[in-house]
Amino acid sequence: MKPVSPLRDLQFRLEYAFLRFVVATVRLVPLNFATRTSAWTWRRLAPILNPRRHQRALDNLAIAFPEKSYDERKQIAKAHWENLGRVMAETMRLDQIIADPSRITIANEKVFARYSGKLGPIVGASLHMGNWELAIWPLTISGASPAAVYRSVNNPYVDQYIRHQRHDLYPGGLFGRGQVDGDHGESQKTARAIMDYVRRGGRLGVVCDLYDRTGLPAPFFGKPAPTVTIPAMIARRTGARIWMSRCTRIGNESRFEIELKELRVPRTANQAEDVRWATVEMTKQFEAWVRETPEQWMWSNRRWS
């Protein structure tokens, strides 16, 4: 980390102290109480406190479901805020959730069991659904020691805390990306680092359903959506497989089902076309999953230009 002024460092420390206070408070109460309270609060306050993102959710829903009425889309938007409220509380108690094996099941467990003991290099591509951080769980329990790409936080104390709290979920570590104040050491080298990591046999998780300004326009609900090509590009260059993964919330509690689908990336003489095909197929699967449980996807994120 580059040197910062004493005043800036004090700000960072105060922010970190506040975060630890909030986390301690959330962890004091039973998990179900914490998630219900957070869900109730987010459903009612998020549209008021963040009207811009709420309007974005409604606009995105209008693109995806033009056949639905405004009231139907509004209810989905509110339900999506409720899910995010649950995720917020769960984020502070991930260690407790993964410590209880009854909370996470794998939908296609027979297929997973068949390959879990002989995994090669893998790129796990997931989307912001359910509690998306848990989508990597099958690779974790298989002993594959997966790593993940995440957006670095400006505050170095908070950033280090986030890394530490997710070690059991991503024992292979976290690769930071994004524009940050200071030098976290990996922000400008992420692309090269993750390519080398997978090439050496690593297993990498990437959440890749967000708008990417430089991405490939892949059809998503009938409209081109600039989509990140990193999973397809890495898999194509290294010979890795893509495991598409979704985490679906079961009911209104912190119980989840993980579903895996393998996508084999072609390796023809046309590398660009191979990457395009895989990215389009991945996006097509994401759309199918979103259609099944639209209330669990993060509509307030930017997806179309």
C-alpha positions in Angstrom: 0.0 0.0 0.0 1.3 3.5 -0.9 1.8 5.9 2.0 -1.3 7.9 2.8 -1.7 11.1 4.9 -2.4 10.7 8.6 -5.9 12.1 8.1 -6.6 9.7 5.3 -5.3 6.8 7.4 -7.5 7.9 10.3 -10.5 7.9 8.0 -9.6 4.3 6.9 -9.3 3.2 10.5 -12.6 4.7 11.5 -14.4 3.1 8.6 -12.8 -0.2 9.5 -13.9 0.1 13.1 -17.5 0.9 12.1 -17.5 -2.1 9.8 -16.3 -4.4 12.7 -19.0 -2.9 14.9 -21.8 -3.6 12.4 -20.5 -7.2 11.8 -20.3 -7.8 15.6 -23.9 -6.6 16.0 -25.2 -8.8 13.1 -23.4 -11.8 14.5 -24.9 -11.3 18.0 -28.4 -12.3 17.0 -29.7 -15.6 15.5 -29.0 -15.9 11.8 -32.6 -16.1 10.7 -33.5 -13.0 12.7 -30.6 -11.1 11.2 -31.5 -12.1 7.6 -35.2 -11.4 8.1 -34.6 -8.0 9.6 -32.2 -7.0 6.9 -34.5 -8.3 4.2 -37.5 -6.4 5.6 -35.4 -3.2 5.8 -33.9 -3.4 2.3 -37.3 -4.1 0.7 -38.8 -1.0 2.1 -35.9 1.5 2.3 -33.7 0.6 -0.6 -36.1 2.0 -3.3 -36.3 5.2 -1.2 -32.7 5.7 -0.3 -31.3 4.6 -3.7 -34.0 5.7 -6.2 -31.5 5.7 -9.1 -30.7 2.0 -8.7 -34.3 1.1 -8.1 -35.3 2.8 -11.3 -32.5 0.9 -13.1 -34.0 -2.3 -11.7 -37.4 -1.3 -13.1 -35.9 -0.3 -16.5 -34.0 -3.6 -16.7 -37.1 -5.6 -15.9 -39.0 -3.7 -18.6 -36.4 -4.9 -21.1 -36.4 -8.5 -19.9 -40.2 -8.9 -19.3 -42.1 -6.5 -21.5 -45.1 -8.9 -21.3 -45.4 -8.3 -17.5 -47.4 -5.4 -16.1 -45.7 -2.6 -14.3 -47.0 -3.8 -10.9 -45.6 -7.3 -11.6 -42.2 -5.9 -12.4 -42.3 -3.6 -9.3 -42.9 -6.6 -7.1 -39.9 -8.4 -8.6 -37.8 -5.3 -8.0 -38.9 -5.2 -4.4 -38.2 -9.0 -4.0 -34.8 -8.5 -5.5 -34.0 -5.8 -2.8 -35.3 -8.3 -0.2 -32.9 -10.9 -1.4 -30.0 -8.4 -1.4 -30.9 -7.6 2.2 -30.5 -11.3 3.2 -27.2 -11.5 1.3 -25.9 -8.4 3.2 -26.5 -10.1 6.6 -25.3 -13.5 5.3 -22.0 -11.9 4.0 -21.1 -11.2 7.7 -21.8 -14.8 8.7 -20.5 -16.8 5.7 -18.3 -18.9 8.0 -21.3 -20.1 10.0 -23.3 -20.9 6.8 -20.6 -23.0 5.2 -19.9 -24.7 8.6 -23.4 -26.2 8.5 -23.5 -28.8 5.6 -27.3 -28.9 5.7 -27.5 -25.4 4.4 -26.0 -26.0 1.0 -26.9 -28.8 -1.4 -25.6 -29.6 -4.9 -28.4 -30.2 -7.4 -26.5 -32.5 -9.8 -24.4 -34.2 -7.0 -23.9 -37.4 -9.0 -22.3 -35.6 -11.9 -20.2 -33.6 -9.5 -19.1 -36.6 -7.5 -18.0 -38.3 -10.7 -15.5 -35.5 -11.5 -14.6 -34.0 -8.1 -11.7 -36.3 -7.6 -10.1 -35.7 -11.0 -10.5 -32.0 -11.7 -8.3 -30.3 -14.2 -8.0 -26.5 -14.6 -11.4 -24.9 -14.3 -12.9 -21.5 -14.7 -16.1 -21.2 -12.7 -18.5 -18.6 -14.2 -21.4 -17.5 -12.0 -24.0 -14.8 -11.8 -25.4 -12.5 -9.1 -28.2 -14.9 -8.0 -29.2 -16.1 -4.6 -26.1 -15.7 -2.5 -23.6 -15.7 -5.4 -20.5 -16.0 -3.2 -21.6 -19.6 -2.4 -21.6 -20.6 -6.0 -17.9 -21.6 -5.7 -18.8 -24.1 -2.9 -18.6 -27.3 -4.9 -15.0 -26.6 -5.9 -14.2 -25.7 -2.3 -15.5 -28.9 -0.8 -13.8 -31.0 -3.5 -10.4 -29.8 -2.2 -9.8 -27.9 -5.4 -8.6 -24.8 -3.5 -10.4 -22.3 -5.7 -9.5 -18.6 -6.1 -11.7 -15.8 -7.2 -11.6 -12.4 -8.8 -13.1 -9.6 -6.7 -13.3 -5.8 -6.8 -10.7 -4.4 -4.4 -11.8 -1.9 -1.8 -10.2 1.5 -1.4 -9.8 1.1 2.4 -6.8 -1.3 2.8 -7.9 -2.4 6.3 -11.4 -3.3 5.0 -9.9 -5.0 2.0 -7.6 -7.1 4.1 -10.6 -8.0 6.4 -12.7 -9.1 3.3 -9.8 -11.3 2.2 -9.4 -12.9 5.6 -13.2 -13.5 6.1 -13.4 -15.4 2.7 -10.3 -17.6 3.1 -12.4 -20.7 3.9 -14.5 -20.2 0.8 -11.6 -19.3 -1.5 -8.6 -21.0 0.0 -6.7 -20.3 -3.3 -6.9 -16.6 -2.5 -8.5 -13.5 -4.1 -7.3 -11.6 -7.1 -8.2 -7.9 -6.8 -9.3 -5.8 -9.7 -10.7 -2.3 -10.1 -9.4 1.2 -9.7 -8.3 1.8 -6.2 -6.5 4.4 -4.1 -3.1 3.1 -3.3 -1.4 0.0 -4.7 -2.8 -3.4 -3.6 -0.2 -5.1 -5.6 -2.4 -7.0 -8.0 -4.9 -4.5 -9.5 -2.9 -3.8 -12.7 -1.7 -7.4 -13.1 -5.0 -9.3 -12.6 -5.5 -10.5 -16.1 -2.0 -11.9 -16.4 -2.0 -13.4 -12.9 -5.3 -15.2 -13.3 -4.3 -16.6 -16.7 -1.1 -18.0 -15.2 -3.0 -19.3 -12.2 -5.4 -21.4 -14.4 -2.6 -22.4 -16.8 -0.9 -24.0 -13.8 -4.0 -26.0 -13.0 -5.8 -23.6 -10.7 -9.5 -23.3 -10.3 -10.9 -19.8 -10.6 -14.3 -18.3 -9.9 -15.5 -15.2 -11.8 -18.9 -13.5 -11.4 -19.5 -12.4 -14.9 -23.0 -11.1 -15.5 -22.3 -7.4 -15.3 -22.0 -4.7 -18.0 -18.5 -4.7 -19.4 -17.7 -1.6 -21.5 -15.1 -3.5 -23.5 -17.0 -6.8 -23.6 -18.6 -8.7 -26.3 -22.2 -7.8 -27.2 -24.0 -11.1 -26.3 -27.8 -11.4 -26.6 -29.4 -11.2 -23.2 -33.2 -11.1 -23.1 -33.2 -10.2 -26.7 -30.9 -7.2 -26.4 -27.1 -7.1 -26.9 -25.4 -6.9 -23.5 -21.7 -6.1 -23.4 -20.4 -9.2 -21.6 -17.0 -10.1 -20.1 -15.1 -12.6 -22.1 -12.5 -13.5 -19.5 -13.9 -17.0 -18.7 -14.1 -18.0 -22.4 -10.7 -16.4 -23.2 -8.9 -18.1 -20.3 -10.5 -21.5 -21.0 -9.8 -21.3 -24.7 -6.1 -20.4 -24.2 -5.4 -22.8 -21.3 -7.6 -25.8 -22.3 -9.6 -25.4 -19.1 -13.3 -26.2 -18.7 -15.9 -23.7 -17.8 -18.3 -24.7 -15.0 -21.3 -22.4 -15.0 -22.7 -22.2 -11.5 -25.8 -20.7 -9.9 -26.8 -20.4 -6.3 -30.5 -20.5 -5.7 -32.0 -19.6 -2.4 -34.5 -22.2 -1.0 -37.4 -20.5 0.7 -36.7 -17.4 2.7 -33.9 -18.8 4.9 -30.2 -19.2 4.5 -30.4 -22.4 2.6 -29.2 -22.9 -0.9 -28.9 -25.2 -3.9 -25.9 -25.0 -6.2 -26.4 -26.2 -9.8 -23.4 -26.8 -12.2 -23.4 -27.0 -15.9 -20.2 -27.7 -17.9 -19.5 -25.7 -21.0 -16.8 -27.1 -23.3 -15.1 -24.3 -25.2 -14.2 -25.2 -28.8 -10.6 -24.9 -29.9 -10.8 -24.3 -33.7 -8.4 -22.3 -35.9 -10.6 -19.2 -35.2 -9.8 -18.3 -31.6 -12.0 -15.1 -31.7 -15.0 -17.1 -32.9 -14.4 -19.8 -30.2 -14.5 -17.1 -27.5 -17.5 -15.4 -29.0 -19.5 -18.8 -29.1 -18.6 -19.6 -25.5 -19.6 -16.2 -24.2 -22.9 -16.3 -26.0 -23.7 -19.8 -24.7 -22.8 -18.8 -21.2 -25.0 -15.7 -21.4 -27.8 -17.8 -22.8 -27.7 -20.1 -19.8 -27.6 -17.2 -17.4 -30.8 -15.8 -19.0 -32.5 -19.2 -18.6 -31.6 -19.2 -14.9 -32.8 -15.7 -14.4 -36.1 -16.5 -16.0 -36.6 -19.3 -13.5 -36.1 -17.2 -10.4 -36.1 -13.5 -11.4 -36.6 -12.2 -7.9 -33.2 -13.6 -6.9 -31.1 -11.8 -9.6 -29.5 -8.4 -9.1 -31.6 -6.2 -11.4 -30.2 -3.0 -10.0 -26.8 -3.7 -11.5 -26.0 -2.3 -14.9 -26.4 -4.9 -17.7 -27.2 -3.1 -20.9 -25.5 0.0 -22.3 
